[in-house]
Amino acid sequence: MILASVELPVLIVYVVMAIGFITMIWGVKNLNTKASGRIVMIVGAVLVLGAVGFSFTVSGAKSEDARMLNNAKAFQMAKAEKAASYIAERFPGGTAAFLISESASQAPLDDVADSFVLDDLQKRLAEKGVEVGDVLIVGRSKQVVDKSGNESTVVEDPTNAKIMKSTLETVYDKADIVVNFVGLPSSLSDLRTITFLTRKNTATGKNNMLLLSDIGLPYADQDMIRNGRLCAIMNILGEPTVEFDMHKDTAPKDLERAFGYQYFFLNQDSLSEFVDQNPRFFVSSSTK
């Protein structure tokens, strides 16, 4: 049915407008014969004008929602393009794997870690000659039974150092870089036990790298960033360089410009600048 595809606010506008027209026409026809004709005509006109005015509000709200959705997609594309370009530049012809939580693996792809869309990143990497490797899942859930026989669901900590270490070791010689959507262990000593980040890749002779998606960055080892082991695409802290209103403005089509509106790429080249501007950001101090 046609009405089934019409949103409720719009349907209400149509109904009120129809009632207003009918009421106004009745009032006009009975303007000279009934005392209430003039009042009914005015009420009908008010209903029609009110419905017309509300229709602009509804269409404006829909337009604003569409703008926000398109902007969000544009910024996700910019983030994915930046990551893919950096990986392709750093590891030409290399392999990228992906670390996500079990809950994210069961969600729609564009909800992964509230970050850039996983499949979009994979497509861009493939276009740039980077092999798309394994998707590694951590933070798994399991059923446990206590001493009383009660069963419950327990979810492992995706940032547990042992879990992350053993998971990344499965791709140690298969991936040059792992895009990490889950974060880092909250202990610097635990982070340093992850062999993926501490030894050279025996297959390539290069240092493996983790690219973080913002999450868990305060726990990063600054020396690992400085040595090219860690990098991160993060949301801009504090006041952005360019004011942008997701409700009213339109994201630029140029992905590099769009990236600069929302994100900061933290790597060995930008670390000093970032620390100077955010001296208390990292939980641990640098060990220069």
Secondary structure as GFF3:
##gff-version 3
##sequence-region A 1 288
A	DSSP	three_ten_helix	3	5	.	.	.	ID=ss1
A	DSSP	alpha_helix	8	29	.	.	.	ID=ss2
A	DSSP	alpha_helix	37	90	.	.	.	ID=ss3
A	DSSP	beta_strand	95	101	.	.	.	ID=ss4
A	DSSP	alpha_helix	102	105	.	.	.	ID=ss5
A	DSSP	three_ten_helix	109	114	.	.	.	ID=ss6
A	DSSP	alpha_helix	118	127	.	.	.	ID=ss7
A	DSSP	beta_strand	131	138	.	.	.	ID=ss8
A	DSSP	beta_strand	141	145	.	.	.	ID=ss9
A	DSSP	beta_strand	151	155	.	.	.	ID=ss10
A	DSSP	alpha_helix	161	169	.	.	.	ID=ss11
A	DSSP	beta_strand	177	180	.	.	.	ID=ss12
A	DSSP	alpha_helix	188	191	.	.	.	ID=ss13
A	DSSP	three_ten_helix	195	197	.	.	.	ID=ss14
A	DSSP	beta_strand	209	212	.	.	.	ID=ss15
A	DSSP	three_ten_helix	217	219	.	.	.	ID=ss16
A	DSSP	alpha_helix	222	226	.	.	.	ID=ss17
A	DSSP	beta_strand	230	235	.	.	.	ID=ss18
A	DSSP	alpha_helix	255	262	.	.	.	ID=ss19
A	DSSP	beta_strand	263	266	.	.	.	ID=ss20
A	DSSP	alpha_helix	271	277	.	.	.	ID=ss21
###
